[in-house]
């Protein structure tokens, strides 16, 4: 079992954030698939990286991206933004990606493979489950219920879910690990890739299997 199974070491996952884990990519490739210029990345610790953006600009929302690779998995933590389906389609092209996000009161778990959505849901809202039903719903609900039983409640955010994914992948991304220097840059909302046209889905409720979803660049579900 991974050392990061304890959500208490994941305070970074309690706030508004989105984290992705993609198999086999280098950090530079992760940035490129998000729509950012890898050449703009700087090796910065958490505090210094946080100074790169105020969260808003004349062109709209600006998010902070910090990426790295641990074992065979590349991670990318996005602050002050929400990953769009276009980025997830790109990230998972030729590989697979797990995504955990909490933005504007919406919590989302997603698993993508080679440009298609394998599993999608908002924890606690069973009607949002994609079909065919995947295995992660039960795992996530059990993890959140166990954490509530320990008295954490909603204050834990999606940290228990991130801990669950980390345990599944066998890697560690604790507060101490993330505080260290990692490639970091900012990305304006209008720079992120839009979901490809065709076979798109733009509604509420369960998602069709292996479809590319389109809620606009970096918009997430609405």
TIZABA-920761 format. One line per field, with one value per residue: residue in three letters; x, y, z of N, C-alpha, C in turn. Coordinates in steps of 0.1 Angstrom, whole numbers. Each point is the difference from the previous one (the first is absolute). Layout:
<tormars>
code: (ALA, ...)
nc1: (X, ...)
nc2: (Y, ...)
nc3: (Z, ...)
cac1: (X, ...)
cac2: (Y, ...)
cac3: (Z, ...)
cc1: (X, ...)
cc2: (Y, ...)
cc3: (Z, ...)
</tormars>
This chain:
<tormars>
code: (UNK, UNK, UNK, UNK, UNK, UNK, UNK, UNK, UNK, UNK, UNK, UNK, UNK, UNK, UNK, UNK, UNK, UNK, UNK, UNK, UNK, UNK, UNK, UNK, UNK, UNK, UNK, UNK, UNK, UNK, UNK, UNK, UNK, UNK, UNK, UNK, UNK, UNK, UNK, UNK, UNK, UNK, UNK, UNK, UNK, UNK, UNK, UNK, UNK, UNK, UNK, UNK, UNK, UNK, UNK, UNK, UNK, UNK, UNK, UNK, UNK, UNK, UNK, UNK, UNK, UNK, UNK, UNK, UNK, UNK, UNK, UNK, UNK, UNK, UNK, UNK, UNK, UNK, UNK, UNK, UNK, UNK, UNK, UNK, UNK, UNK, UNK, UNK, UNK, UNK, UNK, UNK, UNK, UNK, UNK, UNK, UNK, UNK, UNK, UNK, UNK, UNK, UNK, UNK, UNK, UNK, UNK, UNK, UNK, UNK, UNK, UNK, UNK, UNK, UNK, UNK, UNK, UNK, UNK, UNK, UNK, UNK, UNK, UNK, UNK, UNK, UNK, UNK, UNK, UNK, UNK, UNK, UNK, UNK, UNK, UNK, UNK, UNK, UNK, UNK, UNK, UNK, UNK, UNK, UNK, UNK, UNK, UNK, UNK, UNK, UNK, UNK, UNK, UNK, UNK, UNK, UNK, UNK, UNK, UNK, UNK, UNK, UNK, UNK, UNK, UNK, UNK, UNK, UNK, UNK, UNK, UNK, UNK, UNK, UNK, UNK, UNK, UNK, UNK, UNK, UNK, UNK, UNK, UNK, UNK, UNK, UNK, UNK, UNK, UNK, UNK, UNK, UNK, UNK, UNK, UNK, UNK, UNK, UNK, UNK, UNK, UNK, UNK, UNK, UNK, UNK, UNK, UNK, UNK, UNK, UNK, UNK, UNK, UNK, UNK, UNK, UNK, UNK, UNK, UNK, UNK, UNK)
nc1: (9, -4, 11, -6, -2, 7, -13, 4, 8, -13, 4, 10, -5, 0, 8, -3, -1, 9, 0, 10, -2, 10, -3, 13, -5, 8, 4, 10, -1, 0, 10, 7, -4, 4, 9, 9, 9, 5, 4, -13, 1, -2, 11, -12, 2, -9, 7, 12, -5, -5, 12, -1, -11, -9, -1, 2, -5, 4, 6, -3, -5, 9, 4, 4, 10, 0, 10, -1, 10, -8, 11, -11, -3, -4, 3, -12, 4, -13, 5, -11, -3, -6, 6, 2, -11, 3, 4, -11, -6, 7, -2, -12, 3, -2, -7, 1, -11, 4, -12, 4, -12, 2, -10, -2, 4, 7, -2, 11, -3, 12, -3, 11, -3, 11, -2, -3, -12, 7, 2, -12, 2, -10, 9, -8, 2, -7, -9, 12, -2, 11, -4, 4, -7, 8, 12, 2, -13, 0, 11, -4, -12, 7, 9, -10, -7, 11, 2, -12, 1, 11, -12, 5, -10, -7, 6, -2, -10, 8, 6, -11, -5, 7, -1, -12, 1, 6, -8, -10, 6, 0, -5, 9, -10, 8, -4, 8, -5, -13, 4, 6, 12, -10, 1, 0, -12, -4, -13, -2, -12, 3, 10, -9, 3, -8, -11, 5, -3, -12, -10, -5, 1, -11, -3, -10, 5, -3, 13, -2, 2, 13, -6, 3, 2, -10, 6, 8, 10, 6, -12, 3, -6, -11)
nc2: (-12, 10, 8, 4, -12, 8, 3, -2, -7, 2, 9, -2, -12, 8, 8, 11, -11, -3, -13, -1, -13, 1, -12, -1, 12, 8, 7, 1, -13, -1, 9, -6, -11, 8, 2, -3, 10, -12, 8, 3, -13, 3, -4, -2, 5, -6, 6, -3, -12, 0, 6, -10, -2, 10, -8, 13, 2, 10, -11, 1, -11, 1, -12, -6, -4, -11, -4, -13, -9, -9, -8, -8, 8, 8, 9, 6, 9, 3, 13, 4, -12, -4, -12, 3, -4, 11, 6, -5, 4, 12, 2, -5, 8, -12, 4, 2, 6, 2, 4, 8, 6, 11, 4, 12, -7, -2, -12, -3, -13, -2, -10, 4, -5, 4, 12, -11, 4, -6, 9, 5, 7, 6, -1, -10, 1, -10, 10, 4, -13, -2, -4, -12, -4, 8, -5, 12, -1, -13, 0, 9, -5, -12, 6, 6, -11, -7, 10, 0, -13, 6, 7, -3, -8, 10, 3, -13, 6, 0, 4, -5, 7, 11, -2, -2, 10, 8, -5, 2, 12, -1, 12, 9, 8, -1, 7, -8, -10, 5, 2, -11, 2, 5, -5, 13, 3, 11, -1, 9, 3, 10, -4, -5, -12, 2, -6, -10, 4, -2, -8, 12, 4, 6, -9, -3, -7, -13, -3, 1, -13, 2, 11, 9, 6, 9, 5, 1, 8, -9, -2, -13, -8, 3)
nc3: (0, -8, 2, -11, 5, 8, 0, 13, -9, -3, 8, -9, 3, 11, -7, -6, -6, -9, 1, -9, -3, -8, -6, 4, 4, -7, 10, -8, -2, 13, 2, -10, 6, 11, -10, 9, 1, -2, -10, 3, 1, 13, 5, 6, 13, 9, 10, -6, -2, 12, 0, -8, 7, -4, -10, -3, -12, -8, -2, 13, 4, 9, -3, 11, -8, 8, -7, 0, 2, 5, -1, -4, 10, -9, 9, 1, 9, -2, 3, 6, -3, -11, 0, -13, -7, -6, 12, 6, -11, 0, 13, -3, -10, -4, 10, 13, 4, 12, 3, 10, 1, 6, -7, 6, 9, -11, 5, -7, -3, -7, -8, -7, -12, -6, 7, 7, 4, 9, 9, 3, 11, 6, 9, 4, -13, 3, -2, 5, 4, -7, -12, 0, 11, 5, 4, -5, -4, 1, -7, -8, -1, 0, -9, -7, -1, -3, -8, -4, 0, -5, -4, -11, -5, -4, 12, -2, -5, -11, 12, 5, -10, 2, 13, -4, -8, 9, 9, -9, -2, 13, 1, 3, 4, 11, 10, 7, -7, 1, 12, -4, -6, -8, -12, -1, -4, -7, 0, -11, 4, -7, 7, 9, -4, -11, 5, -6, -13, 1, 1, 1, 13, 0, 9, 8, 11, -1, -2, -13, -2, 4, 6, -9, 11, -2, 10, -11, -5, 7, -6, -3, 8, -5)
cac1: (-9, 8, 2, -9, -14, -5, -4, 5, 12, -4, -7, -1, -11, -13, -4, -4, 11, -2, 13, 0, 11, 1, 11, 10, 3, 9, -6, -1, -11, -13, -3, -4, -13, -9, 0, 10, 13, 9, 12, -2, 0, 11, 1, -3, -7, -14, -2, 4, -9, -12, 1, 0, -13, -9, -13, -8, 8, -9, -4, -8, 6, 13, 2, 14, 2, 13, 1, 12, -2, 4, -1, -4, -12, 1, -11, -1, -9, -4, -7, -8, -5, -6, 4, -11, 0, 9, 13, -1, 1, 14, 9, -1, 2, 10, 3, -12, 0, -10, -2, -8, -1, -10, -1, -13, -10, -2, 10, -1, 10, -1, 11, 0, 10, 2, -9, -14, -4, -4, -9, -2, -11, 1, -3, -12, -11, 0, -5, 10, 10, 1, -3, -3, 5, 14, 3, 5, -10, -1, 13, -1, -10, 5, 10, -6, -8, 10, 6, -11, -1, 11, -2, 5, -11, 2, 12, 11, -1, 3, 12, -1, -1, 14, 7, -4, 6, 15, 2, -2, 11, 12, 9, -2, 0, -4, 2, 15, 5, -4, 6, 13, 0, -5, -3, -12, -3, -14, -8, -13, -11, -2, 11, -2, -6, -14, -3, -2, -14, -5, -2, 0, -11, -1, -12, 2, -3, 10, 7, 2, 13, 11, -3, 8, -10, 2, -7, 8, 13, 2, -12, -6, -15, -7)
cac2: (12, 12, 8, 11, -4, 8, 13, 10, 6, 5, 13, 7, -6, 4, 13, 0, -5, -12, -7, -11, -10, -6, -10, 0, 12, 9, 13, 10, -5, 3, 14, 2, -5, 9, 11, 9, -1, -6, 8, 11, -6, 2, -10, 9, -6, 4, 14, 8, -3, 7, 14, 2, 5, 6, -7, 7, 9, 6, -11, -9, -7, -5, -10, -4, -15, -5, -14, -8, -14, -9, -13, 0, 9, 15, 8, 15, 6, 13, 9, 11, -3, -13, -6, -2, -13, 1, -4, -14, -8, 1, -7, -15, -5, -10, -4, 1, 11, 2, 15, 3, 14, 7, 14, 7, -9, -13, -10, -9, -10, -5, -9, 1, -8, 2, 10, -3, 0, -14, 2, 14, 2, 9, -8, 3, 3, -13, 2, 6, -11, -3, -14, -11, 3, -4, -4, 10, 6, -6, 2, 14, 2, -6, 8, 12, -4, -3, 13, 7, -7, 4, 13, 10, 6, 7, 7, -7, 1, -12, -6, -15, -6, 1, -10, -13, -1, -2, -14, -9, 1, -3, 12, 10, 14, 7, 14, 2, -3, 10, 13, 1, 6, -8, 9, 8, 10, 4, -3, 7, -9, -1, -7, -14, -6, -3, -14, -2, 0, -14, -9, 8, -1, 13, 0, -4, -14, -10, 2, -12, -6, 3, 11, 12, 10, 13, 11, 12, -2, 1, 3, -10, -2, 12)
cac3: (0, -1, 12, -1, 3, 10, -6, 8, -5, -13, 1, -13, -7, 6, -6, -14, -7, -9, -1, -10, 0, -13, 0, -10, -6, 7, 4, -11, -9, 7, -2, -14, -2, 6, -8, 5, -7, 10, 1, 10, 14, 9, 11, 11, 11, 1, 3, -12, -11, 3, -3, -15, -5, 10, -3, -10, -9, -10, -10, 7, 11, -2, 9, 2, -2, 4, -5, 3, -3, 11, -6, -14, 0, 0, 6, -2, 9, -5, 9, -5, -13, 0, -13, -10, -6, -11, 5, 4, -12, -4, 10, 0, -14, 0, 13, 8, 9, 11, 3, 12, 0, 8, -4, 1, 7, -8, 1, -11, -3, -14, -5, -15, -7, -14, -5, 3, 14, 5, 12, 5, 9, 11, 12, 7, -9, -8, -13, -9, -4, -14, -3, 11, 13, 3, 13, 10, 8, 13, 7, 4, 10, 12, 6, 6, 12, 11, 5, 7, 13, 9, 5, -9, -7, -12, 1, -7, -15, -8, 4, 1, -14, -5, 8, -5, -13, 3, 5, -12, -9, 8, 0, 11, -4, 13, 1, 0, -13, -10, 4, -6, -14, -11, -11, 2, -9, 1, -13, -1, -3, -15, -6, 1, -12, 1, -4, -15, -4, -3, 12, 12, 9, 7, 8, 14, 2, -4, -12, -8, 1, -9, -9, 2, 6, -3, 8, -2, 5, 15, 7, 9, -1, 4)
cc1: (9, 0, -10, -15, -6, -3, 4, 12, -2, -8, -2, -13, -13, -5, -5, 12, -4, 13, -3, 12, 0, 12, 10, 4, 11, -7, -2, -12, -14, -4, -5, -14, -11, -2, 10, 13, 10, 13, -2, 1, 13, 0, -2, -6, -14, -2, 4, -9, -13, 0, 0, -13, -8, -14, -8, 10, -10, -5, -9, 8, 14, 2, 15, 0, 14, 0, 13, -3, 5, -3, -4, -12, 4, -12, 0, -11, -3, -8, -8, -5, -7, 2, -13, 2, 10, 14, 1, 1, 14, 9, 0, 3, 12, 4, -13, 3, -11, 0, -9, -1, -11, 0, -14, -11, -2, 12, -1, 11, -1, 12, -2, 11, 0, -11, -15, -2, -4, -9, 0, -12, 4, -3, -12, -12, 0, -5, 10, 9, -1, -3, 10, 6, 14, 2, 3, -10, -1, 13, 0, -10, 4, 11, -5, -8, 9, 6, -10, -1, 11, -1, 5, -11, 4, 13, 12, 0, 1, 13, -1, 0, 14, 8, -3, 6, 15, 3, -1, 12, 14, 10, -4, 1, -6, 2, 15, 6, -3, 6, 14, 0, -4, -2, -14, -2, -15, -6, -12, -11, -2, 11, -2, -8, -15, -1, -2, -15, -4, -1, 1, -12, -1, -13, 3, -4, 11, 5, 0, 14, 10, -4, 9, -10, 4, -8, 8, 14, 1, -12, -5, -15, -7, -15)
cc2: (12, 8, 11, -4, 8, 14, 12, 7, 7, 13, 7, -4, 4, 13, -2, -4, -11, -7, -12, -9, -7, -9, 4, 13, 8, 13, 9, -4, 2, 15, 2, -5, 8, 13, 11, -2, -5, 8, 11, -6, 4, -9, 9, -9, 6, 15, 9, -1, 8, 15, 2, 5, 5, -7, 6, 8, 6, -10, -10, -8, -6, -11, -3, -15, -4, -15, -7, -14, -8, -14, 1, 10, 14, 6, 14, 5, 14, 7, 10, -3, -14, -6, -3, -14, 0, -5, -15, -9, -1, -7, -15, -6, -10, -6, 1, 11, -1, 15, 1, 15, 5, 15, 5, -10, -13, -9, -10, -10, -4, -9, 0, -10, 2, 9, -2, -1, -14, 1, 14, 0, 11, -8, 4, 2, -12, 2, 6, -11, -2, -15, -5, 4, -5, -3, 11, 7, -6, 3, 15, 2, -6, 8, 13, -3, -3, 12, 7, -7, 3, 14, 11, 8, 7, 8, -7, 2, -13, -6, -16, -7, 1, -11, -14, -3, -2, -14, -10, 1, -3, 11, 9, 14, 8, 15, 3, -2, 11, 14, 2, 6, -10, 10, 7, 11, 4, -2, 8, -9, -1, -7, -15, -6, -3, -15, -1, 0, -15, -9, 7, -2, 13, 1, -4, -14, -9, 3, -13, -5, 4, 12, 11, 11, 14, 10, 13, -2, 3, 3, -10, -1, 12, -4)
cc3: (0, 13, 0, 3, 10, -6, 8, -5, -14, 2, -13, -8, 6, -6, -14, -9, -10, -1, -10, 2, -13, -1, -12, -6, 8, 3, -12, -10, 7, -2, -14, -3, 7, -9, 4, -7, 11, 2, 11, 15, 7, 12, 13, 11, 0, 2, -11, -12, 2, -4, -15, -5, 12, -2, -11, -9, -10, -9, 7, 11, -4, 11, 2, -2, 5, -3, 4, -3, 12, -5, -14, -2, 0, 7, -5, 9, -5, 11, -7, -15, 1, -14, -8, -6, -12, 5, 4, -12, -5, 9, -1, -13, 1, 14, 9, 11, 11, 4, 12, 1, 9, -3, 2, 6, -8, 2, -11, 0, -14, -3, -15, -5, -15, -6, 3, 15, 4, 12, 4, 10, 10, 13, 7, -9, -10, -14, -10, -5, -14, -1, -12, 13, 3, 15, 10, 8, 14, 9, 6, 11, 13, 7, 7, 13, 12, 6, 8, 14, 9, 4, -9, -7, -13, -1, -7, -15, -7, 4, 2, -13, -6, 6, -6, -14, 1, 4, -11, -9, 7, 0, 12, -5, 12, -1, 0, -14, -10, 4, -6, -14, -11, -12, 1, -10, 1, -14, 1, -5, -16, -7, 0, -12, 3, -4, -15, -3, -4, 12, 13, 8, 8, 8, 14, 1, -5, -14, -9, 1, -10, -10, 4, 4, -3, 8, -1, 7, 15, 8, 10, -2, 5, 4)
</tormars>
